[in-house]
Amino acid sequence: MYLPTVFQRFKKDFPEIIDASERMGDLCSRTGPLDEKSKHLIQLGIAMGAASKGGVRSHARQALQAGATRDELLHAVLIGNSTVGFPAMIAAYGWVTDVLEADDSPD
């Protein structure tokens, strides 16, 4: 799994904080009825609203791994337009299509 260099450095410097954050995330994820694909599509939308390139790309990859289709990812981006605005939606579209193109490329 791809992890940005800054995250790897932070994890090395503050492993207890990362551990606590990951435990909290796991607990929140397990607490409700949503399936993995739905959770990552929702998190993609939240990341889009936060203008988080890394978050959008990460949750696009994870949604794909959880069974999301190209059309589902793009629909998640498109429906964000009325909430986050056209410029943020276009940025997220670019980030998601980068992930989709990387996923389509041969290993």
C-alpha beads as a LAMMPS data file, in Angstrom:
LAMMPS data file: protein, C-alpha beads

107 atoms
106 bonds

1 atom types
1 bond types

-500.0 500.0 xlo xhi
-500.0 500.0 ylo yhi
-500.0 500.0 zlo zhi

Masses

1 110.0

Atoms # bond

1 1 1 0.000 0.000 0.000
2 1 1 1.249 3.446 -0.926
3 1 1 2.009 5.701 2.045
4 1 1 3.280 9.257 1.546
5 1 1 6.793 9.923 2.816
6 1 1 5.576 12.505 5.329
7 1 1 3.180 9.934 6.824
8 1 1 5.933 7.327 7.055
9 1 1 8.174 9.849 8.828
10 1 1 5.408 10.862 11.245
11 1 1 4.643 7.184 11.962
12 1 1 8.313 6.601 12.782
13 1 1 8.520 9.672 15.031
14 1 1 5.130 9.227 16.754
15 1 1 4.116 5.549 16.586
16 1 1 1.810 5.760 19.604
17 1 1 -0.228 8.557 18.034
18 1 1 -0.564 6.623 14.777
19 1 1 -1.545 3.493 16.710
20 1 1 -4.242 5.359 18.643
21 1 1 -5.532 7.029 15.475
22 1 1 -5.701 3.698 13.619
23 1 1 -7.490 2.019 16.538
24 1 1 -10.052 4.849 16.618
25 1 1 -10.554 4.597 12.865
26 1 1 -11.016 0.823 13.062
27 1 1 -13.520 1.165 15.905
28 1 1 -15.533 3.811 14.028
29 1 1 -15.493 1.650 10.905
30 1 1 -16.765 -1.456 12.719
31 1 1 -19.466 0.371 14.696
32 1 1 -22.032 0.742 11.907
33 1 1 -23.758 -1.226 9.172
34 1 1 -22.025 0.200 6.081
35 1 1 -20.005 -2.090 3.854
36 1 1 -16.369 -1.325 2.978
37 1 1 -17.118 0.031 -0.478
38 1 1 -19.753 2.458 0.831
39 1 1 -17.489 3.633 3.628
40 1 1 -14.666 4.459 1.215
41 1 1 -16.985 6.241 -1.219
42 1 1 -18.258 8.376 1.664
43 1 1 -14.710 9.053 2.839
44 1 1 -13.772 9.983 -0.744
45 1 1 -16.545 12.598 -0.668
46 1 1 -15.392 13.942 2.682
47 1 1 -11.805 14.131 1.412
48 1 1 -13.042 15.942 -1.677
49 1 1 -14.764 18.528 0.524
50 1 1 -11.557 18.949 2.505
51 1 1 -9.561 19.368 -0.729
52 1 1 -7.335 16.503 0.380
53 1 1 -5.564 15.102 -2.664
54 1 1 -4.050 12.284 -0.612
55 1 1 -7.389 11.446 0.996
56 1 1 -9.259 11.392 -2.314
57 1 1 -6.617 9.205 -3.942
58 1 1 -6.363 6.888 -0.934
59 1 1 -10.099 6.315 -0.646
60 1 1 -10.468 5.926 -4.408
61 1 1 -7.857 3.134 -4.268
62 1 1 -9.469 1.553 -1.225
63 1 1 -12.957 1.775 -2.763
64 1 1 -11.637 -0.019 -5.853
65 1 1 -10.109 -2.717 -3.652
66 1 1 -13.491 -3.046 -1.912
67 1 1 -15.241 -3.630 -5.241
68 1 1 -16.235 -0.158 -6.432
69 1 1 -16.429 0.345 -10.168
70 1 1 -15.030 3.182 -12.232
71 1 1 -18.554 4.505 -12.715
72 1 1 -19.245 4.441 -8.962
73 1 1 -16.075 6.397 -8.212
74 1 1 -16.845 8.992 -10.852
75 1 1 -20.463 9.262 -9.668
76 1 1 -19.242 9.893 -6.109
77 1 1 -17.136 12.749 -7.478
78 1 1 -19.921 14.179 -9.633
79 1 1 -22.509 14.271 -6.848
80 1 1 -20.094 16.293 -4.749
81 1 1 -20.320 19.177 -7.226
82 1 1 -23.418 20.746 -5.662
83 1 1 -21.850 20.584 -2.198
84 1 1 -18.186 21.482 -2.695
85 1 1 -18.406 23.398 -5.968
86 1 1 -17.117 22.918 -9.470
87 1 1 -13.411 23.702 -8.883
88 1 1 -13.144 21.190 -6.002
89 1 1 -15.077 18.608 -7.999
90 1 1 -12.756 19.038 -11.006
91 1 1 -9.686 18.670 -8.785
92 1 1 -11.108 15.464 -7.286
93 1 1 -12.009 14.218 -10.769
94 1 1 -8.363 14.600 -11.765
95 1 1 -7.119 12.804 -8.657
96 1 1 -9.579 9.926 -9.105
97 1 1 -8.861 9.537 -12.818
98 1 1 -5.136 9.399 -11.976
99 1 1 -5.906 6.461 -9.673
100 1 1 -8.110 4.796 -12.284
101 1 1 -5.440 5.166 -14.970
102 1 1 -2.781 3.749 -12.635
103 1 1 -5.117 0.843 -11.795
104 1 1 -5.625 0.108 -15.521
105 1 1 -1.920 0.071 -16.305
106 1 1 -0.126 -3.269 -16.509
107 1 1 2.120 -4.193 -13.585

Bonds

1 1 1 2
2 1 2 3
3 1 3 4
4 1 4 5
5 1 5 6
6 1 6 7
7 1 7 8
8 1 8 9
9 1 9 10
10 1 10 11
11 1 11 12
12 1 12 13
13 1 13 14
14 1 14 15
15 1 15 16
16 1 16 17
17 1 17 18
18 1 18 19
19 1 19 20
20 1 20 21
21 1 21 22
22 1 22 23
23 1 23 24
24 1 24 25
25 1 25 26
26 1 26 27
27 1 27 28
28 1 28 29
29 1 29 30
30 1 30 31
31 1 31 32
32 1 32 33
33 1 33 34
34 1 34 35
35 1 35 36
36 1 36 37
37 1 37 38
38 1 38 39
39 1 39 40
40 1 40 41
41 1 41 42
42 1 42 43
43 1 43 44
44 1 44 45
45 1 45 46
46 1 46 47
47 1 47 48
48 1 48 49
49 1 49 50
50 1 50 51
51 1 51 52
52 1 52 53
53 1 53 54
54 1 54 55
55 1 55 56
56 1 56 57
57 1 57 58
58 1 58 59
59 1 59 60
60 1 60 61
61 1 61 62
62 1 62 63
63 1 63 64
64 1 64 65
65 1 65 66
66 1 66 67
67 1 67 68
68 1 68 69
69 1 69 70
70 1 70 71
71 1 71 72
72 1 72 73
73 1 73 74
74 1 74 75
75 1 75 76
76 1 76 77
77 1 77 78
78 1 78 79
79 1 79 80
80 1 80 81
81 1 81 82
82 1 82 83
83 1 83 84
84 1 84 85
85 1 85 86
86 1 86 87
87 1 87 88
88 1 88 89
89 1 89 90
90 1 90 91
91 1 91 92
92 1 92 93
93 1 93 94
94 1 94 95
95 1 95 96
96 1 96 97
97 1 97 98
98 1 98 99
99 1 99 100
100 1 100 101
101 1 101 102
102 1 102 103
103 1 103 104
104 1 104 105
105 1 105 106
106 1 106 107
